[in-house]
Amino acid sequence: IKEARKEAKKQNIIFIPGMEISSSDGHIIALGIQEEIKPKLSIEETLDEIKKQSGIAIAVHPFDFRRKGLGELGKKCDAIEIFNALNIDRFANKRAEIFFRNKPFIAGSDAHWIKMLGYGTTIFKDCFDEEDCLRAIMKKKVKIKKKYIPVKIITDWSVIRIKYSYYHKYVY
């Protein structure tokens, strides 16, 4: 975090520390935290850890068909990712947008490769630091850009992952 914050300052970029956590109930993004949060905790334990660091909890891809989202448990989080650019089944995003229509929201690219960056975007206006951005999310003062990652990029990424798997030596 220290290195990233320093580089962001040099580049004149607002830096928001965070991580995606695999809780035992599904994926949660913690924003505004300073220390790593252990995976595999229950949603309640994970949310407690995020709150201890004064962070905000965001349920990401809540209705993902791979079942890695929180589903309706997302209501327990501070905000919801209502658009995920990597959701292959487009109904998951629409369902999240409708089901969580009264919650604060964001969009995300879920980028696993640099070419995937910038498709699902959360746009902040009049934010000058981390606290402004987190406050904007909570007050629903953000806009989102909804653009799915093109199939060609997803296919290229998948092929690269398969090719790399042949070079990796697994130890069992």
N, C-alpha and C positions, 0 to 999 in steps of 0.2 A: 504494500500500500504506500509506503514512504517513497519508494522509487517512482511509482506511477503518479503519485501526487506531485512530485518534483517535476517530472517530465510534462505533465499536464499544465503546470504553471508556466513552464518555458514556452509551451505551445499556445498559451492563452485559451485553454480548454477547461471547462468546469468538470471536475473529477468527483464522481460519486462512487465510493467504495461499496462493493457488494459481492454477493456470490449466489449461485444457484445451489440449493440444498435439496438432497434426496431424503426427505423425511420418510418415515415408514408408511405414511399415508399418501405421499405424492410430492411433486416438485414445488418448491417455494423459492422465490428470489428474496433475499434480504438486502435492502439498500440502506446505506448510511451506517453500516457496521464497521468496526475497526479490527475485529478478531474473527478467526474462522469459527464456524459453528459445525459441530459434529453431525454427520449424516445418520440416518436410521432412527432418529428420535421420533416420537409421536408428533402429530401436528401441534398439540398443546405445548409439549416441551420445546419444540422448535420455535414457536411463537414467543414463548417465555424468554428464550435465549436472545431472540431478536430484540424484544422490548428492553431487556437488560442493557443492551448496547444503544438504546434510543433509536433503533432502526425502524424501518417499515417493512411489512411482509406483503409480498405480492404473489398471488396464486397464478402460476404460469400454465399455459395450455391446459386449463382445467378439464376440458372434455376431450383431450387427445385420445384417439382411437387405440393407442398403445397402452392406455390406462396408466400413464405416468403422471397424470394431473390429479388434483385433489377432488375433482368433480364438485358436488354440492358443498363439500367441506370448505371450499374456497370462501364461503361466506364468513368464515372465522378470520380471514386475512384482512389487512387494511385496504388492499386494492386488488384488482384483477387484470390479468393480461387478456383483453377481449379480442385482440388480433395477434396471431402468431403466424409470421410469414412462411414458416416451415410446416405448418399443419397441412398434411397431404389431403385429408378429408376436410373440405371447406365448411361442412356443417358444424364442426366443432367450434369454429370461431363465431358463427352466427348464434349458436346455442349459448355460448359464453356471453355474448353481447346482450342477448335477450334475458337470460336467466339472472345476470348480475347487473341489470340496467341501472340500479340505484347506487352502485358502488363506485368509488374512484377507480380509474382505469388507466392502462397504458397499452402500447403496441410494442412488439419486439420482432426482431429478425430471427432469433434463435440461431444465429450464425455459428456454424461449426467449421466454416472455411471462410477466408477473407472475401471471396467473391460473393458471399451471402450477406455481407453487411449492408445495411441501409434500406432494406425492403420494408419491414414493419418498423415504423418510426414513431417515436413520441416527440412531439414538438413543444418546446417550452418558450414562452414569450415573457419578457421582462424578468428573467431569472439571472442572477449574477453570481450565485454561489450554490453549493450543495444544499444548504438549508432552504433556499428559495425554490429549488427544484423539487425537493421532497414535499414542501408545503404546497406547491402547485399541483402535485399529484393528488394529495389528500383533499384539496379544495376543488378538484375537477377543473383546474385552470390550464389543462393541456389539450392539445389537439393531436390526432393521430393520422398517420398516412398508412393506408392499407394497400400493399402491393405484394403479391405472392412471389416467392423465389421461383424463377423460371425452371421448368422441368429439365432443361439442358444442364443447368448448373447443378441441380440435385443429382442428375444422372452422372455427370462428370465426377462429382464428389464421391458418389457411391462406388464408382469404378476404381478411383484412387484408393479408397478405404479397402476394397477387396484386394487390390494389388499389394498394398502395404502389409496386409495380413499374411501374405505368403513369405515375407521377409522376417517376420517377427518369430522369434524362438520362444515357444511356450514351455514353461517348466511346471510340471504337475507333481 
